[in-house]
Amino acid sequence: MILYNVTTSLDPEIAEEWLVYMRDTHMPEVMATGFFLKSQLCRMLNEEDNGITYASQYYCVSLEQLEEYQKVAAPALIREMEKHFGGRYASFRTMLEVVD
């Protein structure tokens, strides 16, 4: 199983609006692509510099499936995120193999 983790640091002024968007729009849209089995949203507790950081996590069956998602569905979803919050957040993505 593969865990696709998107860590996002937010401008505190948009944190609540971003959280609502993630819960109500973005994460349901990601799941609707059919590439993932489950998802979760976590808030980092050890934040620095008064920042607000979340990790959105999505589980899929294989690395090939994740790569197909990144090719087929991710670009449009990222563009939508940019339309709403461009310049007010920074994200980085990691791919992890679930070992146990």
C-alpha positions in Angstrom: 0.0 0.0 0.0 1.2 3.5 -0.8 0.6 6.6 1.3 0.5 9.9 -0.6 1.1 12.7 1.9 0.6 16.4 1.1 2.0 18.7 3.8 0.7 22.2 3.6 1.8 25.3 5.6 -0.8 28.0 5.6 -1.1 31.8 6.1 -3.0 31.9 9.4 -5.5 34.3 7.9 -6.8 31.6 5.5 -6.5 28.6 7.8 -10.2 28.3 8.6 -11.4 28.9 5.0 -8.8 26.4 3.7 -9.9 23.8 6.3 -13.5 24.1 5.2 -12.5 23.9 1.5 -10.4 20.8 2.2 -13.1 19.0 4.1 -16.1 20.0 1.9 -14.5 20.2 -1.6 -10.9 19.2 -2.2 -10.6 15.9 -0.4 -14.0 14.6 -1.6 -13.0 15.5 -5.2 -9.7 13.7 -4.7 -11.5 10.6 -3.4 -14.1 10.8 -6.3 -11.2 10.2 -8.8 -11.3 6.6 -7.7 -7.6 6.3 -7.3 -7.6 6.1 -3.5 -9.0 3.8 -0.8 -9.2 6.2 2.1 -8.0 9.6 3.2 -7.4 11.6 6.4 -6.5 15.1 7.4 -4.0 15.7 10.2 -2.9 19.0 11.9 0.7 19.2 13.0 1.1 19.9 16.7 4.7 21.0 16.7 4.3 24.1 14.5 6.9 26.8 14.4 6.8 30.5 13.8 3.0 30.7 14.4 2.4 28.8 11.3 -0.5 26.4 10.7 0.4 23.1 9.0 -1.7 20.2 7.9 -1.0 16.8 6.3 -3.6 15.5 3.9 -3.0 11.8 3.4 -4.4 9.4 0.8 -3.9 5.6 0.6 -3.8 3.7 -2.7 -2.9 0.2 -3.8 0.3 0.8 -5.8 2.8 3.3 -6.9 1.6 3.0 -10.5 -1.9 3.9 -9.4 -0.5 7.0 -7.6 1.5 8.0 -10.7 -1.6 7.7 -12.8 -3.5 9.9 -10.4 -0.7 12.5 -10.6 -0.8 12.4 -14.4 -4.6 12.3 -15.0 -6.3 14.0 -12.1 -3.9 16.0 -9.9 -3.1 18.9 -12.3 -6.8 20.1 -12.4 -7.2 19.7 -8.6 -4.0 21.7 -8.0 -5.2 24.4 -10.3 -8.4 24.7 -8.4 -6.5 25.0 -5.1 -4.4 27.8 -6.6 -7.5 29.6 -7.8 -8.7 29.8 -4.2 -5.5 30.1 -2.2 -2.7 30.9 -4.5 0.3 32.5 -2.9 -1.1 31.9 0.6 0.2 28.4 1.2 3.1 26.1 0.5 2.8 22.4 -0.1 5.2 19.5 -0.6 4.3 16.0 -1.5 5.8 12.7 -0.3 5.1 9.1 -1.3 5.6 6.5 1.3 5.3 2.7 1.2 3.3 1.3 4.1 5.5 -1.4 5.5 3.4 -2.7 8.4 
